Amino acid sequence: MHTIHIVVDGDACPVKHEIGEAARAFRIPVLMVSSYDHFIQGGEGVKTIQVDRSDQSADLYIANHIKRGDIVVTQDYGLAALALSKGCHVISFRGQSYNSENIEFMLDRRHHQAKARRRGSYGKGPKPITQEDKRIFQQKLTKLLLELQENV
């Protein structure tokens, strides 16, 4: 039987500390994946993997190492779609769950935003993560871990 892991797209992840805390409380191992451009400190129960700098290296590493039942933490809709297709649970840095009902809409929106950027239209980008956002993320991750623990 596969042990569930939390696998994190770590390059721009603002909730590393919250992931570590929740994972330790449930004794779930964490794998943080980042490029060599981003130094990530490991810790108790947190293993770090560094990959080369090319554009999709961290995403490809994650996609090739996740297993059914793992929890993937990412903001990348493409990686989220891949993880969902492998039977993983996927959550954003702000605590939003990605699922089969919402991923198609998100991928479509990403496509339309990319087309707009190519035409020279740029939005403001996402709001900075606040302490409240981090608290909400940790609550949602903890809730997911509780649900998975109950279903074992």
C-alpha positions in Angstrom: 0.0 0.0 0.0 1.2 3.5 -0.9 2.0 6.0 1.8 0.3 9.3 1.1 2.8 12.2 0.5 2.3 15.9 0.3 4.1 17.0 -2.8 4.7 20.7 -3.2 5.5 22.8 -6.2 7.9 24.8 -4.1 9.4 27.5 -6.3 6.9 30.2 -5.4 5.1 28.5 -2.6 4.3 31.0 0.2 2.8 28.4 2.6 5.8 26.1 3.1 5.7 26.6 6.9 2.0 25.9 7.1 2.4 22.7 5.0 5.2 21.5 7.3 3.1 22.1 10.5 0.0 20.3 9.2 2.1 17.4 7.8 3.9 16.9 11.1 0.6 16.9 13.0 -0.6 14.0 10.8 2.8 12.3 10.3 2.6 12.7 6.5 5.9 13.0 4.6 6.4 16.1 2.5 8.4 16.5 -0.7 9.2 20.0 -1.7 10.4 20.3 -5.3 12.1 23.5 -6.6 14.6 24.6 -9.2 18.2 25.3 -8.2 17.3 29.0 -8.4 15.2 28.7 -5.2 16.8 27.3 -2.1 14.3 25.5 0.1 15.2 24.4 3.6 14.1 20.9 4.6 13.1 20.0 8.1 11.5 17.3 10.2 9.4 15.2 7.7 10.2 17.5 4.8 12.5 16.3 2.0 13.7 18.7 -0.6 14.5 18.0 -4.2 16.1 20.5 -6.5 15.8 20.2 -10.3 17.4 22.1 -13.2 16.2 25.6 -14.1 14.3 24.9 -17.3 10.8 26.1 -17.5 8.8 23.0 -16.5 11.4 20.9 -14.6 9.7 21.0 -11.2 6.3 20.2 -12.7 7.7 17.3 -14.7 9.5 15.9 -11.7 6.3 16.1 -9.7 4.2 14.6 -12.4 6.6 11.7 -12.7 6.7 11.0 -9.0 3.2 11.4 -7.7 1.0 8.5 -7.0 -2.8 8.0 -6.5 -3.9 9.5 -3.2 -1.0 12.0 -2.8 -1.8 15.6 -2.1 -0.3 18.1 -4.5 0.1 21.7 -3.6 0.4 24.0 -6.6 -0.9 27.1 -8.3 -0.2 25.6 -11.8 -3.4 24.6 -13.5 -1.6 22.3 -15.9 0.2 20.4 -13.1 -3.1 20.3 -11.2 -4.8 18.7 -14.2 -2.0 16.1 -14.5 -2.2 15.3 -10.8 -6.0 15.0 -10.9 -5.7 12.5 -13.8 -3.4 10.4 -11.6 -5.9 10.3 -8.7 -4.3 12.9 -6.5 -5.9 15.5 -4.3 -4.8 19.0 -5.4 -5.0 22.3 -3.4 -3.8 25.8 -4.3 -1.6 28.0 -2.1 -4.7 29.8 -1.1 -6.6 26.6 -0.1 -8.7 26.2 -3.2 -9.3 22.6 -4.1 -8.9 21.7 -7.8 -11.2 18.9 -8.9 -12.8 17.5 -12.0 -15.6 20.0 -11.8 -13.5 23.2 -11.9 -10.2 22.3 -13.6 -11.5 22.6 -17.1 -12.8 26.1 -16.4 -9.5 27.1 -14.9 -7.5 25.8 -17.9 -9.8 27.6 -20.3 -9.4 30.8 -18.3 -5.6 30.4 -18.4 -5.8 30.0 -22.1 -7.8 33.1 -22.6 -5.6 35.1 -20.3 -2.5 34.0 -22.2 -4.1 35.1 -25.5 -4.9 38.5 -24.0 -1.2 38.8 -22.8 0.0 38.0 -26.3 -2.2 40.9 -27.5 -0.5 43.2 -25.0 -3.2 43.2 -22.3 -1.8 42.6 -18.9 -3.7 42.3 -15.6 -2.5 43.2 -12.2 -1.7 39.6 -11.2 -2.7 37.9 -8.0 -2.9 39.7 -4.7 -0.1 39.1 -2.3 -0.7 36.3 0.2 -1.8 37.6 3.6 -1.5 36.0 7.0 -5.2 35.4 6.8 -4.7 33.6 3.5 -2.1 31.4 5.1 -4.4 30.6 8.0 -7.2 29.6 5.6 -4.8 27.4 3.6 -3.7 25.6 6.7 -7.3 25.1 7.8 -8.2 23.6 4.4 -5.2 21.4 4.3 -5.9 20.1 7.8 -9.5 19.5 6.8 -8.4 17.5 3.8 -5.9 15.5 5.9 -8.6 14.7 8.4 -11.0 13.5 5.7 -8.3 11.3 4.2 -7.5 9.9 7.7 -11.2 9.1 8.3 -11.4 7.3 4.9 -8.5 4.9 5.6 
